[in-house]
Amino acid sequence: MNFNLKEAIEVLKRTPQTLDYFLSGLSDSWLQADEGEGTWNAAEVIDHLIECEKTNFIPRIEAILQEGGPHRFPPFDRFAHITNKTDEPFHIRVLEFKNLRAANLEKLQSLVDSEDHFERTGIHPEFGEVKLRELLSTWVVHDLTHISQITRIMAKHYEQDIGHWRQYIRFFNN
Amino acid sequence: MNFNLKEAIEVLKRTPQTLDYFLSGLSDSWLQADEGEGTWNAAEVIDHLIECEKTNFIPRIEAILQEGGPHRFPPFDRFAHITNKTDEPFHIRVLEFKNLRAANLEKLQSLVDSEDHFERTGIHPEFGEVKLRELLSTWVVHDLTHISQITRIMAKHYEQDIGHWRQYIRFFNN
């Protein structure tokens, strides 16, 4: 097991500011690019991360730590941010993500105060019993995969532009 | 063609600061993690980006713009940073990348001053004649693929920790 709460928080606390620095102020051609019909642009990835801060990770952590469990996780809609599209400008959405994440990390640290909590379980709607430490590791990996998704979306915007180099770029050869 | 010099520079100028913010101060368990024998850790990816600033993109741009071409590209060793390993602490390596990139973007803007330059060509050692605009687009995509690589390396550090969620994470299913 590599999971370590202190190290997990190191990544979780950096993600919003990293994305803010990388994306805020970019031209719309970058922020509005997507990978085709039914795929997300970078701004929509931020909206998904916001939705996860609101209705996924902390509510699931709370479900696990609630007495008398294991309890079923509250519902989470992966497409809520598409169903309820926002008109907010990009920098406001990033700011919302930053604020929610900061508040959630405070909450996390007040909820999880001992390693004994790590083995507590909740019931995932698809794969049944899962441990708190698996959920917390997943929160980190979820950040990482969505940062990667954003770089992939942006790279695809230039897929036809790079000519022969395409064969060297993993995004285009998976 | 989506390539646009102004938009390309928007990304190129953000990459070093983004990686600095995301990685500096992380525990060694994150910075020293790799994907197994013969693969790079996050710090080595920065070393590779430094090497590219020194011996890849700008020298190739100069070769393309030199009169009397098309000229062959000067040699580039993709593994130079592994052959000549550095002992510098991580924050010094990131700082070197930031400084080199800033200087190179100034150079780029002094070298490429008209769209007519975009169609000029140089000779790549493997795939022959390539255009300046393809090389410049590749510089951007190269940044993006290495940011993604770093997130993948870090995610793999938790691959065994996330349990059933592994099936949802693209890094682990390619």
Interface residues (C-beta under 8 A of the other chain):
Chain A: M1 N2 F3 N4 K6 E7 E10 V11 R14 T15 Q17 T18 Y21 F22 G25 L26 S27 S29 W30 H124 E126 F127 V130 K131 R133 E134 S137 T138 V140 V141 H142 L144 T145 I147 S148 Q149 T151 R152 M154 A155 H157 Y158 E159 Q160 D161 I162 G163 H164 W165 I169 R170 F171 N174
Chain B: M1 N2 F3 N4 K6 E7 E10 V11 R14 T15 Q17 T18 Y21 F22 G25 L26 S27 S29 W30 H124 E126 F127 V130 K131 R133 E134 S137 T138 V140 V141 H142 L144 T145 I147 S148 Q149 T151 R152 M154 A155 H157 Y158 Q160 D161 I162 G163 H164 W165 I169 R170 F171 N174
